[in-house]
Amino acid sequence: MFEPFQDEFLRRAIVEMTLIAVTGGALGCWVVLYRLSYAAESLAHSIFPGLVLAAIAGVPLLLGGAPAILLAALAIAAVSRVPGVSREAAVGVVVTTMFGLGTLLALSPSSPPGLQGILFGDILGPSDGDLVAAAALAVVVAIGLTLVHARLLTGGFDRAAARSLGASPGIAEAVLMTLLAAAIVVAVQGLGNLLVVAVFVGPAAAARQLTERIAPMIGLAIAIAVLAGLVGLYLSYYAGTAGGASIALAIVAAYLLSLPLGGLLRGPRSSEAATSEATIV
């Protein structure tokens, strides 16, 4: 059982995944409650060209991912102001364009080998800088969510009442999106561009099945994310499967298990509640 801990690569992977799980579990609860799952996936895909350019230039992926997210946000804001274009359509156009651009860059002759790591991550090979970035992110997210907790709580459950109480839900949502963008840029190095969204949606969606209170939900989401990370890394070690993909599968399995368990714990739901839950997920 403890044999994998004798492997230096796996020990470092466990540390990084635990830090990402703490961040993803806490942020993910608000992502699910605010119905921002599509936004999280969009942010992950929109940074792809920046990651490819960083890999081509031989610089840390953070230096490419951060400007790419900023560019995507500005492009979405600009396109959504075009008459007749909804925000959802603007997100779809911008994200598809940027992901397509990243694909073209990845297929260019100047691209270095091994770019599949950007798509699927390299959780088993974190550098000291990756671990420091993941730890710093966990601290920043903890502080940020603590500062806007009341605003997020009020705006998430009754947006109209939040305004009447003087709590601007727009500011809280902007802080949430900023933290989410930073978290994706850091986590994408371990889980990859295609799989990173799993840790920001799956554990929180599973926790949402088990409780309706935000504090227990955050604690459960973090625990589920950490456990899924360990299970995925153990699966990768013994079965020889890809680390990021194994973790994503473990997260999906946790969510599927939460469905019948949530029904037992919370009792029968009304059809309206079930429909709402499906929309959130």
PyRosetta script that sets phi, psi and omega in degrees:
from pyrosetta import init, pose_from_sequence

init()
pose = pose_from_sequence("MFEPFQDEFLRRAIVEMTLIAVTGGALGCWVVLYRLSYAAESLAHSIFPGLVLAAIAGVPLLLGGAPAILLAALAIAAVSRVPGVSREAAVGVVVTTMFGLGTLLALSPSSPPGLQGILFGDILGPSDGDLVAAAALAVVVAIGLTLVHARLLTGGFDRAAARSLGASPGIAEAVLMTLLAAAIVVAVQGLGNLLVVAVFVGPAAAARQLTERIAPMIGLAIAIAVLAGLVGLYLSYYAGTAGGASIALAIVAAYLLSLPLGGLLRGPRSSEAATSEATIV")
pose.set_psi(1, -36.7)
pose.set_omega(1, -177.1)
pose.set_phi(2, -98.2)
pose.set_psi(2, 4.5)
pose.set_omega(2, -179.3)
pose.set_phi(3, -58.2)
pose.set_psi(3, -42.0)
pose.set_omega(3, -179.9)
pose.set_phi(4, -58.9)
pose.set_psi(4, -27.1)
pose.set_omega(4, -179.1)
pose.set_phi(5, -71.0)
pose.set_psi(5, -11.3)
pose.set_omega(5, 175.9)
pose.set_phi(6, -80.9)
pose.set_psi(6, -11.4)
pose.set_omega(6, 179.5)
pose.set_phi(7, -90.0)
pose.set_psi(7, 120.3)
pose.set_omega(7, -177.7)
pose.set_phi(8, -60.1)
pose.set_psi(8, -41.4)
pose.set_omega(8, -179.1)
pose.set_phi(9, -62.5)
pose.set_psi(9, -41.9)
pose.set_omega(9, -178.1)
pose.set_phi(10, -71.6)
pose.set_psi(10, -36.1)
pose.set_omega(10, 177.2)
pose.set_phi(11, -60.7)
pose.set_psi(11, -44.4)
pose.set_omega(11, 178.6)
pose.set_phi(12, -65.8)
pose.set_psi(12, -37.6)
pose.set_omega(12, 178.2)
pose.set_phi(13, -64.0)
pose.set_psi(13, -39.8)
pose.set_omega(13, 179.1)
pose.set_phi(14, -63.9)
pose.set_psi(14, -41.1)
pose.set_omega(14, 178.2)
pose.set_phi(15, -62.6)
pose.set_psi(15, -48.5)
pose.set_omega(15, -178.8)
pose.set_phi(16, -64.3)
pose.set_psi(16, -43.8)
pose.set_omega(16, -178.2)
pose.set_phi(17, -65.8)
pose.set_psi(17, -35.5)
pose.set_omega(17, 177.6)
pose.set_phi(18, -63.7)
pose.set_psi(18, -43.5)
pose.set_omega(18, 178.5)
pose.set_phi(19, -63.9)
pose.set_psi(19, -43.6)
pose.set_omega(19, 178.0)
pose.set_phi(20, -64.9)
pose.set_psi(20, -37.9)
pose.set_omega(20, -179.4)
pose.set_phi(21, -64.8)
pose.set_psi(21, -41.1)
pose.set_omega(21, 178.0)
pose.set_phi(22, -61.4)
pose.set_psi(22, -46.3)
pose.set_omega(22, 179.3)
pose.set_phi(23, -65.2)
pose.set_psi(23, -48.3)
pose.set_omega(23, -177.6)
pose.set_phi(24, -64.4)
pose.set_psi(24, -39.5)
pose.set_omega(24, 179.4)
pose.set_phi(25, -64.5)
pose.set_psi(25, -44.3)
pose.set_omega(25, -178.9)
pose.set_phi(26, -68.6)
pose.set_psi(26, -48.7)
pose.set_omega(26, 179.5)
pose.set_phi(27, -66.7)
pose.set_psi(27, -38.1)
pose.set_omega(27, -175.1)
pose.set_phi(28, -60.1)
pose.set_psi(28, -32.5)
pose.set_omega(28, 179.0)
pose.set_phi(29, -60.4)
pose.set_psi(29, -42.2)
pose.set_omega(29, 178.5)
pose.set_phi(30, -74.2)
pose.set_psi(30, -32.9)
pose.set_omega(30, 175.9)
pose.set_phi(31, -60.4)
pose.set_psi(31, -44.3)
pose.set_omega(31, -180.0)
pose.set_phi(32, -68.8)
pose.set_psi(32, -45.6)
pose.set_omega(32, -177.4)
pose.set_phi(33, -66.0)
pose.set_psi(33, -33.8)
pose.set_omega(33, 179.3)
pose.set_phi(34, -89.2)
pose.set_psi(34, 4.2)
pose.set_omega(34, 179.9)
pose.set_phi(35, 56.1)
pose.set_psi(35, 50.3)
pose.set_omega(35, -179.0)
pose.set_phi(36, -110.7)
pose.set_psi(36, 21.0)
pose.set_omega(36, -178.6)
pose.set_phi(37, -61.1)
pose.set_psi(37, -42.1)
pose.set_omega(37, 178.4)
pose.set_phi(38, -65.8)
pose.set_psi(38, -37.1)
pose.set_omega(38, 178.1)
pose.set_phi(39, -64.1)
pose.set_psi(39, -38.3)
pose.set_omega(39, 178.6)
pose.set_phi(40, -64.1)
pose.set_psi(40, -44.0)
pose.set_omega(40, 178.4)
pose.set_phi(41, -64.6)
pose.set_psi(41, -38.3)
pose.set_omega(41, -179.8)
pose.set_phi(42, -64.6)
pose.set_psi(42, -42.8)
pose.set_omega(42, 178.8)
pose.set_phi(43, -61.7)
pose.set_psi(43, -40.7)
pose.set_omega(43, -179.6)
pose.set_phi(44, -62.8)
pose.set_psi(44, -43.6)
pose.set_omega(44, -178.4)
pose.set_phi(45, -73.0)
pose.set_psi(45, -31.1)
pose.set_omega(45, -175.3)
pose.set_phi(46, -70.4)
pose.set_psi(46, -19.4)
pose.set_omega(46, -179.2)
pose.set_phi(47, -88.7)
pose.set_psi(47, -0.3)
pose.set_omega(47, -175.3)
pose.set_phi(48, -57.1)
pose.set_psi(48, -47.2)
pose.set_omega(48, 179.5)
pose.set_phi(49, -62.0)
pose.set_psi(49, -35.2)
pose.set_omega(49, 177.4)
pose.set_phi(50, -65.4)
pose.set_psi(50, -39.0)
pose.set_omega(50, 178.0)
pose.set_phi(51, -65.3)
pose.set_psi(51, -41.1)
pose.set_omega(51, 179.6)
pose.set_phi(52, -64.9)
pose.set_psi(52, -44.3)
pose.set_omega(52, 179.0)
pose.set_phi(53, -61.4)
pose.set_psi(53, -39.6)
pose.set_omega(53, 178.3)
pose.set_phi(54, -64.0)
pose.set_psi(54, -40.4)
pose.set_omega(54, 178.3)
pose.set_phi(55, -65.5)
pose.set_psi(55, -40.9)
pose.set_omega(55, 178.5)
pose.set_phi(56, -64.1)
pose.set_psi(56, -39.8)
pose.set_omega(56, -178.9)
pose.set_phi(57, -78.9)
pose.set_psi(57, -12.6)
pose.set_omega(57, 179.9)
pose.set_phi(58, 74.9)
pose.set_psi(58, 28.4)
pose.set_omega(58, 179.3)
pose.set_phi(59, -111.5)
pose.set_psi(59, 164.4)
pose.set_omega(59, 178.9)
pose.set_phi(60, -56.2)
pose.set_psi(60, 143.8)
pose.set_omega(60, -178.1)
pose.set_phi(61, -60.9)
pose.set_psi(61, -27.7)
pose.set_omega(61, 178.6)
pose.set_phi(62, -58.7)
pose.set_psi(62, -36.1)
pose.set_omega(62, -178.0)
pose.set_phi(63, -69.9)
pose.set_psi(63, -21.9)
pose.set_omega(63, 176.3)
pose.set_phi(64, -94.6)
pose.set_psi(64, -34.7)
pose.set_omega(64, -176.5)
pose.set_phi(65, -71.2)
pose.set_psi(65, -39.3)
pose.set_omega(65, -176.9)
pose.set_phi(66, -63.5)
pose.set_psi(66, -50.4)
pose.set_omega(66, 177.6)
pose.set_phi(67, -63.2)
pose.set_psi(67, -32.7)
pose.set_omega(67, -179.3)
pose.set_phi(68, -65.3)
pose.set_psi(68, -40.7)
pose.set_omega(68, 178.6)
pose.set_phi(69, -66.2)
pose.set_psi(69, -40.3)
pose.set_omega(69, 178.0)
pose.set_phi(70, -63.0)
pose.set_psi(70, -43.7)
pose.set_omega(70, 178.8)
pose.set_phi(71, -62.4)
pose.set_psi(71, -41.5)
pose.set_omega(71, 179.4)
pose.set_phi(72, -63.5)
pose.set_psi(72, -42.4)
pose.set_omega(72, 179.7)
pose.set_phi(73, -62.4)
pose.set_psi(73, -43.2)
pose.set_omega(73, 179.1)
pose.set_phi(74, -66.1)
pose.set_psi(74, -39.1)
pose.set_omega(74, 179.8)
pose.set_phi(75, -66.3)
pose.set_psi(75, -40.7)
pose.set_omega(75, 178.5)
pose.set_phi(76, -63.6)
pose.set_psi(76, -43.2)
pose.set_omega(76, 178.4)
pose.set_phi(77, -61.4)
pose.set_psi(77, -40.1)
pose.set_omega(77, -178.9)
pose.set_phi(78, -69.9)
pose.set_psi(78, -45.3)
pose.set_omega(78, -177.7)
pose.set_phi(79, -67.5)
pose.set_psi(79, -37.0)
pose.set_omega(79, -177.9)
pose.set_phi(80, -68.1)
pose.set_psi(80, -13.6)
pose.set_omega(80, 178.5)
pose.set_phi(81, -87.1)
pose.set_psi(81, -8.0)
pose.set_omega(81, 177.1)
pose.set_phi(82, -69.3)
pose.set_psi(82, 129.9)
pose.set_omega(82, -179.2)
pose.set_phi(83, -56.6)
pose.set_psi(83, 133.0)
pose.set_omega(83, 178.0)
pose.set_phi(84, 86.1)
pose.set_psi(84, -1.1)
pose.set_omega(84, 179.9)
pose.set_phi(85, -107.7)
pose.set_psi(85, 118.0)
pose.set_omega(85, 179.3)
pose.set_phi(86, -77.0)
pose.set_psi(86, 165.4)
pose.set_omega(86, 179.4)
pose.set_phi(87, -64.4)
pose.set_psi(87, -38.8)
pose.set_omega(87, 179.4)
pose.set_phi(88, -62.2)
pose.set_psi(88, -41.9)
pose.set_omega(88, 178.1)
pose.set_phi(89, -65.7)
pose.set_psi(89, -39.0)
pose.set_omega(89, 179.2)
pose.set_phi(90, -62.6)
pose.set_psi(90, -42.4)
pose.set_omega(90, 177.8)
pose.set_phi(91, -61.7)
pose.set_psi(91, -45.4)
pose.set_omega(91, -179.5)
pose.set_phi(92, -61.4)
pose.set_psi(92, -42.8)
pose.set_omega(92, -179.1)
pose.set_phi(93, -65.5)
pose.set_psi(93, -48.4)
pose.set_omega(93, -176.3)
pose.set_phi(94, -66.0)
pose.set_psi(94, -46.1)
pose.set_omega(94, -177.3)
pose.set_phi(95, -64.5)
pose.set_psi(95, -43.8)
pose.set_omega(95, 178.5)
pose.set_phi(96, -62.3)
pose.set_psi(96, -41.3)
pose.set_omega(96, 179.7)
pose.set_phi(97, -63.1)
pose.set_psi(97, -46.0)
pose.set_omega(97, -176.5)
pose.set_phi(98, -70.3)
pose.set_psi(98, -38.2)
pose.set_omega(98, 178.3)
pose.set_phi(99, -67.1)
pose.set_psi(99, -38.3)
pose.set_omega(99, 176.3)
pose.set_phi(100, -64.2)
pose.set_psi(100, -39.8)
pose.set_omega(100, 177.2)
pose.set_phi(101, -63.0)
pose.set_psi(101, -41.9)
pose.set_omega(101, 178.3)
pose.set_phi(102, -62.5)
pose.set_psi(102, -38.1)
pose.set_omega(102, 178.5)
pose.set_phi(103, -64.5)
pose.set_psi(103, -42.2)
pose.set_omega(103, 177.8)
pose.set_phi(104, -61.9)
pose.set_psi(104, -41.7)
pose.set_omega(104, 178.4)
pose.set_phi(105, -65.2)
pose.set_psi(105, -39.5)
pose.set_omega(105, -179.1)
pose.set_phi(106, -66.3)
pose.set_psi(106, -28.5)
pose.set_omega(106, -178.9)
pose.set_phi(107, -91.7)
pose.set_psi(107, -0.3)
pose.set_omega(107, -179.2)
pose.set_phi(108, -72.9)
pose.set_psi(108, 154.5)
pose.set_omega(108, -178.7)
pose.set_phi(109, -61.0)
pose.set_psi(109, -25.9)
pose.set_omega(109, -177.4)
pose.set_phi(110, -81.2)
pose.set_psi(110, -6.0)
pose.set_omega(110, -178.2)
pose.set_phi(111, -71.2)
pose.set_psi(111, 135.3)
pose.set_omega(111, 178.5)
pose.set_phi(112, -73.5)
pose.set_psi(112, 159.3)
pose.set_omega(112, 176.7)
pose.set_phi(113, -68.9)
pose.set_psi(113, 158.0)
pose.set_omega(113, 175.9)
pose.set_phi(114, 87.9)
pose.set_psi(114, 15.7)
pose.set_omega(114, -179.7)
pose.set_phi(115, -68.9)
pose.set_psi(115, -11.5)
pose.set_omega(115, 177.0)
pose.set_phi(116, -62.2)
pose.set_psi(116, -21.1)
pose.set_omega(116, 176.4)
pose.set_phi(117, -62.8)
pose.set_psi(117, -29.5)
pose.set_omega(117, 177.8)
pose.set_phi(118, -69.2)
pose.set_psi(118, -36.9)
pose.set_omega(118, -179.1)
pose.set_phi(119, -75.4)
pose.set_psi(119, -40.3)
pose.set_omega(119, -172.3)
pose.set_phi(120, -115.2)
pose.set_psi(120, -1.9)
pose.set_omega(120, 174.5)
pose.set_phi(121, 81.5)
pose.set_psi(121, 171.3)
pose.set_omega(121, 177.6)
pose.set_phi(122, -142.5)
pose.set_psi(122, 67.2)
pose.set_omega(122, -175.5)
pose.set_phi(123, -65.1)
pose.set_psi(123, -21.4)
pose.set_omega(123, -177.8)
pose.set_phi(124, -87.7)
pose.set_psi(124, -1.3)
pose.set_omega(124, -178.6)
pose.set_phi(125, -129.9)
pose.set_psi(125, 47.4)
pose.set_omega(125, -179.9)
pose.set_phi(126, -72.3)
pose.set_psi(126, 139.5)
pose.set_omega(126, 175.4)
pose.set_phi(127, -86.5)
pose.set_psi(127, 172.7)
pose.set_omega(127, 176.4)
pose.set_phi(128, -60.5)
pose.set_psi(128, -37.6)
pose.set_omega(128, 178.5)
pose.set_phi(129, -63.7)
pose.set_psi(129, -38.0)
pose.set_omega(129, 177.9)
pose.set_phi(130, -63.1)
pose.set_psi(130, -41.4)
pose.set_omega(130, -179.6)
pose.set_phi(131, -67.5)
pose.set_psi(131, -40.7)
pose.set_omega(131, 177.9)
pose.set_phi(132, -63.7)
pose.set_psi(132, -43.5)
pose.set_omega(132, 179.9)
pose.set_phi(133, -63.2)
pose.set_psi(133, -41.6)
pose.set_omega(133, 179.5)
pose.set_phi(134, -65.3)
pose.set_psi(134, -39.5)
pose.set_omega(134, 178.8)
pose.set_phi(135, -68.2)
pose.set_psi(135, -42.7)
pose.set_omega(135, 178.7)
pose.set_phi(136, -63.6)
pose.set_psi(136, -39.7)
pose.set_omega(136, 178.7)
pose.set_phi(137, -62.2)
pose.set_psi(137, -43.4)
pose.set_omega(137, 180.0)
pose.set_phi(138, -59.4)
pose.set_psi(138, -40.3)
pose.set_omega(138, 178.9)
pose.set_phi(139, -67.2)
pose.set_psi(139, -46.1)
pose.set_omega(139, -179.1)
pose.set_phi(140, -62.6)
pose.set_psi(140, -43.1)
pose.set_omega(140, 179.6)
pose.set_phi(141, -65.0)
pose.set_psi(141, -41.7)
pose.set_omega(141, 179.1)
pose.set_phi(142, -61.2)
pose.set_psi(142, -44.5)
pose.set_omega(142, 179.6)
pose.set_phi(143, -67.1)
pose.set_psi(143, -46.0)
pose.set_omega(143, -178.0)
pose.set_phi(144, -62.1)
pose.set_psi(144, -45.1)
pose.set_omega(144, -179.5)
pose.set_phi(145, -68.1)
pose.set_psi(145, -33.4)
pose.set_omega(145, 177.2)
pose.set_phi(146, -64.9)
pose.set_psi(146, -41.3)
pose.set_omega(146, -177.3)
pose.set_phi(147, -67.3)
pose.set_psi(147, -34.1)
pose.set_omega(147, -176.5)
pose.set_phi(148, -108.8)
pose.set_psi(148, 15.6)
pose.set_omega(148, -175.8)
pose.set_phi(149, -57.9)
pose.set_psi(149, -47.8)
pose.set_omega(149, -177.1)
pose.set_phi(150, -64.1)
pose.set_psi(150, -41.3)
pose.set_omega(150, 179.1)
pose.set_phi(151, -64.9)
pose.set_psi(151, -43.1)
pose.set_omega(151, 178.9)
pose.set_phi(152, -63.2)
pose.set_psi(152, -41.8)
pose.set_omega(152, -178.6)
pose.set_phi(153, -64.1)
pose.set_psi(153, -45.6)
pose.set_omega(153, -179.1)
pose.set_phi(154, -67.5)
pose.set_psi(154, -47.1)
pose.set_omega(154, -178.0)
pose.set_phi(155, -69.5)
pose.set_psi(155, -31.2)
pose.set_omega(155, -177.6)
pose.set_phi(156, -71.6)
pose.set_psi(156, -30.8)
pose.set_omega(156, -175.3)
pose.set_phi(157, -103.8)
pose.set_psi(157, -23.0)
pose.set_omega(157, 177.6)
pose.set_phi(158, -156.7)
pose.set_psi(158, 88.4)
pose.set_omega(158, -175.3)
pose.set_phi(159, -63.7)
pose.set_psi(159, -39.9)
pose.set_omega(159, -179.4)
pose.set_phi(160, -65.0)
pose.set_psi(160, -43.6)
pose.set_omega(160, 179.4)
pose.set_phi(161, -66.7)
pose.set_psi(161, -31.4)
pose.set_omega(161, -179.8)
pose.set_phi(162, -60.7)
pose.set_psi(162, -42.2)
pose.set_omega(162, 179.1)
pose.set_phi(163, -64.6)
pose.set_psi(163, -41.1)
pose.set_omega(163, -179.5)
pose.set_phi(164, -67.1)
pose.set_psi(164, -25.1)
pose.set_omega(164, 178.4)
pose.set_phi(165, -89.6)
pose.set_psi(165, 1.1)
pose.set_omega(165, 178.6)
pose.set_phi(166, 82.9)
pose.set_psi(166, 10.2)
pose.set_omega(166, 178.4)
pose.set_phi(167, -100.4)
pose.set_psi(167, 106.0)
pose.set_omega(167, -176.0)
pose.set_phi(168, -73.5)
pose.set_psi(168, 111.8)
pose.set_omega(168, 178.8)
pose.set_phi(169, -68.5)
pose.set_psi(169, -24.5)
pose.set_omega(169, 179.0)
pose.set_phi(170, -63.6)
pose.set_psi(170, -41.5)
pose.set_omega(170, 179.1)
pose.set_phi(171, -65.4)
pose.set_psi(171, -44.3)
pose.set_omega(171, 179.9)
pose.set_phi(172, -62.7)
pose.set_psi(172, -41.3)
pose.set_omega(172, -179.9)
pose.set_phi(173, -67.7)
pose.set_psi(173, -35.4)
pose.set_omega(173, 177.6)
pose.set_phi(174, -64.8)
pose.set_psi(174, -41.6)
pose.set_omega(174, 176.8)
pose.set_phi(175, -63.4)
pose.set_psi(175, -42.4)
pose.set_omega(175, 179.3)
pose.set_phi(176, -60.8)
pose.set_psi(176, -44.9)
pose.set_omega(176, -179.7)
pose.set_phi(177, -67.1)
pose.set_psi(177, -35.0)
pose.set_omega(177, 177.7)
pose.set_phi(178, -65.8)
pose.set_psi(178, -45.1)
pose.set_omega(178, 177.4)
pose.set_phi(179, -63.6)
pose.set_psi(179, -39.4)
pose.set_omega(179, 179.7)
pose.set_phi(180, -64.5)
pose.set_psi(180, -42.2)
pose.set_omega(180, 178.8)
pose.set_phi(181, -61.9)
pose.set_psi(181, -45.1)
pose.set_omega(181, 179.2)
pose.set_phi(182, -63.6)
pose.set_psi(182, -40.1)
pose.set_omega(182, -178.9)
pose.set_phi(183, -65.7)
pose.set_psi(183, -40.0)
pose.set_omega(183, 179.5)
pose.set_phi(184, -65.3)
pose.set_psi(184, -42.2)
pose.set_omega(184, -179.8)
pose.set_phi(185, -59.9)
pose.set_psi(185, -38.5)
pose.set_omega(185, -179.9)
pose.set_phi(186, -77.1)
pose.set_psi(186, -46.7)
pose.set_omega(186, -174.3)
pose.set_phi(187, -71.0)
pose.set_psi(187, -24.9)
pose.set_omega(187, -176.9)
pose.set_phi(188, -64.0)
pose.set_psi(188, -24.0)
pose.set_omega(188, 179.5)
pose.set_phi(189, -67.9)
pose.set_psi(189, -28.3)
pose.set_omega(189, 179.5)
pose.set_phi(190, -94.7)
pose.set_psi(190, -40.1)
pose.set_omega(190, -173.8)
pose.set_phi(191, -102.7)
pose.set_psi(191, -13.6)
pose.set_omega(191, 176.7)
pose.set_phi(192, 90.0)
pose.set_psi(192, 159.8)
pose.set_omega(192, -176.3)
pose.set_phi(193, -64.4)
pose.set_psi(193, -33.3)
pose.set_omega(193, -176.2)
pose.set_phi(194, -87.5)
pose.set_psi(194, -21.8)
pose.set_omega(194, -171.8)
pose.set_phi(195, -110.4)
pose.set_psi(195, -12.4)
pose.set_omega(195, -171.3)
pose.set_phi(196, -63.4)
pose.set_psi(196, -31.3)
pose.set_omega(196, -177.1)
pose.set_phi(197, -63.1)
pose.set_psi(197, -22.8)
pose.set_omega(197, -177.8)
pose.set_phi(198, -57.9)
pose.set_psi(198, -41.2)
pose.set_omega(198, -175.4)
pose.set_phi(199, -75.2)
pose.set_psi(199, -17.0)
pose.set_omega(199, 179.5)
pose.set_phi(200, -96.9)
pose.set_psi(200, -4.1)
pose.set_omega(200, -179.7)
pose.set_phi(201, -126.0)
pose.set_psi(201, -49.5)
pose.set_omega(201, -173.3)
pose.set_phi(202, -57.3)
pose.set_psi(202, -56.2)
pose.set_omega(202, -178.7)
pose.set_phi(203, -60.4)
pose.set_psi(203, -40.1)
pose.set_omega(203, 179.4)
pose.set_phi(204, -67.7)
pose.set_psi(204, -40.3)
pose.set_omega(204, 178.1)
pose.set_phi(205, -63.8)
pose.set_psi(205, -37.3)
pose.set_omega(205, 176.9)
pose.set_phi(206, -66.8)
pose.set_psi(206, -43.9)
pose.set_omega(206, 179.4)
pose.set_phi(207, -63.8)
pose.set_psi(207, -33.5)
pose.set_omega(207, 179.2)
pose.set_phi(208, -63.7)
pose.set_psi(208, -27.6)
pose.set_omega(208, 177.2)
pose.set_phi(209, -72.3)
pose.set_psi(209, -22.7)
pose.set_omega(209, -171.4)
pose.set_phi(210, -101.1)
pose.set_psi(210, -16.6)
pose.set_omega(210, -178.6)
pose.set_phi(211, -154.5)
pose.set_psi(211, 156.0)
pose.set_omega(211, 178.2)
pose.set_phi(212, -112.5)
pose.set_psi(212, 3.4)
pose.set_omega(212, 179.8)
pose.set_phi(213, -104.5)
pose.set_psi(213, 139.9)
pose.set_omega(213, -169.3)
pose.set_phi(214, -69.2)
pose.set_psi(214, -40.1)
pose.set_omega(214, -178.1)
pose.set_phi(215, -64.6)
pose.set_psi(215, -50.6)
pose.set_omega(215, 175.0)
pose.set_phi(216, -61.6)
pose.set_psi(216, -33.8)
pose.set_omega(216, 180.0)
pose.set_phi(217, -62.9)
pose.set_psi(217, -43.6)
pose.set_omega(217, 179.0)
pose.set_phi(218, -64.3)
pose.set_psi(218, -44.8)
pose.set_omega(218, 179.0)
pose.set_phi(219, -61.6)
pose.set_psi(219, -43.5)
pose.set_omega(219, 178.6)
pose.set_phi(220, -65.8)
pose.set_psi(220, -40.7)
pose.set_omega(220, -179.5)
pose.set_phi(221, -62.4)
pose.set_psi(221, -42.3)
pose.set_omega(221, 177.9)
pose.set_phi(222, -64.2)
pose.set_psi(222, -44.6)
pose.set_omega(222, -179.8)
pose.set_phi(223, -62.7)
pose.set_psi(223, -42.7)
pose.set_omega(223, 179.3)
pose.set_phi(224, -64.2)
pose.set_psi(224, -42.5)
pose.set_omega(224, -179.3)
pose.set_phi(225, -64.4)
pose.set_psi(225, -43.4)
pose.set_omega(225, 179.3)
pose.set_phi(226, -64.1)
pose.set_psi(226, -46.9)
pose.set_omega(226, -179.3)
pose.set_phi(227, -62.9)
pose.set_psi(227, -43.1)
pose.set_omega(227, 179.1)
pose.set_phi(228, -63.6)
pose.set_psi(228, -36.7)
pose.set_omega(228, 177.1)
pose.set_phi(229, -62.7)
pose.set_psi(229, -44.2)
pose.set_omega(229, 178.3)
pose.set_phi(230, -64.5)
pose.set_psi(230, -44.9)
pose.set_omega(230, 179.7)
pose.set_phi(231, -61.7)
pose.set_psi(231, -42.8)
pose.set_omega(231, 179.6)
pose.set_phi(232, -63.9)
pose.set_psi(232, -40.1)
pose.set_omega(232, 179.4)
pose.set_phi(233, -70.7)
pose.set_psi(233, -37.1)
pose.set_omega(233, 175.1)
pose.set_phi(234, -63.3)
pose.set_psi(234, -41.9)
pose.set_omega(234, 177.9)
pose.set_phi(235, -61.9)
pose.set_psi(235, -42.8)
pose.set_omega(235, 178.9)
pose.set_phi(236, -62.5)
pose.set_psi(236, -39.4)
pose.set_omega(236, -177.4)
pose.set_phi(237, -68.0)
pose.set_psi(237, -45.9)
pose.set_omega(237, -173.2)
pose.set_phi(238, -88.4)
pose.set_psi(238, -29.2)
pose.set_omega(238, -177.9)
pose.set_phi(239, -99.3)
pose.set_psi(239, -9.4)
pose.set_omega(239, 179.5)
pose.set_phi(240, 71.8)
pose.set_psi(240, 25.2)
pose.set_omega(240, -180.0)
pose.set_phi(241, -91.4)
pose.set_psi(241, 166.7)
pose.set_omega(241, 179.2)
pose.set_phi(242, -64.6)
pose.set_psi(242, 136.3)
pose.set_omega(242, -175.1)
pose.set_phi(243, -62.6)
pose.set_psi(243, -52.1)
pose.set_omega(243, -178.0)
pose.set_phi(244, -61.7)
pose.set_psi(244, -43.3)
pose.set_omega(244, 179.6)
pose.set_phi(245, -65.2)
pose.set_psi(245, -37.9)
pose.set_omega(245, 178.9)
pose.set_phi(246, -64.4)
pose.set_psi(246, -40.0)
pose.set_omega(246, 178.6)
pose.set_phi(247, -66.2)
pose.set_psi(247, -42.5)
pose.set_omega(247, 178.7)
pose.set_phi(248, -61.6)
pose.set_psi(248, -40.8)
pose.set_omega(248, 177.6)
pose.set_phi(249, -64.3)
pose.set_psi(249, -39.5)
pose.set_omega(249, 178.6)
pose.set_phi(250, -64.6)
pose.set_psi(250, -37.0)
pose.set_omega(250, 178.0)
pose.set_phi(251, -65.8)
pose.set_psi(251, -43.7)
pose.set_omega(251, 177.7)
pose.set_phi(252, -61.6)
pose.set_psi(252, -41.7)
pose.set_omega(252, 178.6)
pose.set_phi(253, -62.3)
pose.set_psi(253, -40.1)
pose.set_omega(253, 178.4)
pose.set_phi(254, -62.3)
pose.set_psi(254, -40.7)
pose.set_omega(254, 178.6)
pose.set_phi(255, -65.2)
pose.set_psi(255, -44.3)
pose.set_omega(255, -179.8)
pose.set_phi(256, -62.3)
pose.set_psi(256, -38.2)
pose.set_omega(256, 177.2)
pose.set_phi(257, -67.7)
pose.set_psi(257, -29.9)
pose.set_omega(257, -178.1)
pose.set_phi(258, -70.2)
pose.set_psi(258, -22.6)
pose.set_omega(258, -177.0)
pose.set_phi(259, -64.3)
pose.set_psi(259, -55.5)
pose.set_omega(259, 177.6)
pose.set_phi(260, -69.4)
pose.set_psi(260, -35.0)
pose.set_omega(260, -179.8)
pose.set_phi(261, -65.6)
pose.set_psi(261, -40.3)
pose.set_omega(261, 177.6)
pose.set_phi(262, -63.3)
pose.set_psi(262, -37.7)
pose.set_omega(262, 177.4)
pose.set_phi(263, -63.5)
pose.set_psi(263, -37.0)
pose.set_omega(263, 178.6)
pose.set_phi(264, -70.4)
pose.set_psi(264, -39.3)
pose.set_omega(264, -176.1)
pose.set_phi(265, -75.4)
pose.set_psi(265, -37.1)
pose.set_omega(265, -172.3)
pose.set_phi(266, -104.2)
pose.set_psi(266, -7.8)
pose.set_omega(266, 178.8)
pose.set_phi(267, 81.2)
pose.set_psi(267, 178.4)
pose.set_omega(267, -179.4)
pose.set_phi(268, -60.9)
pose.set_psi(268, 141.5)
pose.set_omega(268, 177.1)
pose.set_phi(269, -105.0)
pose.set_psi(269, 158.2)
pose.set_omega(269, 172.4)
pose.set_phi(270, -75.3)
pose.set_psi(270, 159.1)
pose.set_omega(270, 179.8)
pose.set_phi(271, -62.9)
pose.set_psi(271, -32.6)
pose.set_omega(271, 179.1)
pose.set_phi(272, -65.3)
pose.set_psi(272, -43.1)
pose.set_omega(272, -179.8)
pose.set_phi(273, -66.0)
pose.set_psi(273, -39.8)
pose.set_omega(273, -180.0)
pose.set_phi(274, -63.9)
pose.set_psi(274, -40.9)
pose.set_omega(274, 178.5)
pose.set_phi(275, -63.0)
pose.set_psi(275, -44.6)
pose.set_omega(275, 178.7)
pose.set_phi(276, -60.1)
pose.set_psi(276, -42.5)
pose.set_omega(276, -179.6)
pose.set_phi(277, -62.5)
pose.set_psi(277, -42.3)
pose.set_omega(277, 179.9)
pose.set_phi(278, -64.3)
pose.set_psi(278, -36.2)
pose.set_omega(278, 178.5)
pose.set_phi(279, -65.8)
pose.set_psi(279, -41.8)
pose.set_omega(279, 179.3)
pose.set_phi(280, -61.3)
pose.set_psi(280, -48.0)
pose.set_omega(280, -179.1)
pose.set_phi(281, -65.4)
pose.dump_pdb("model.pdb")
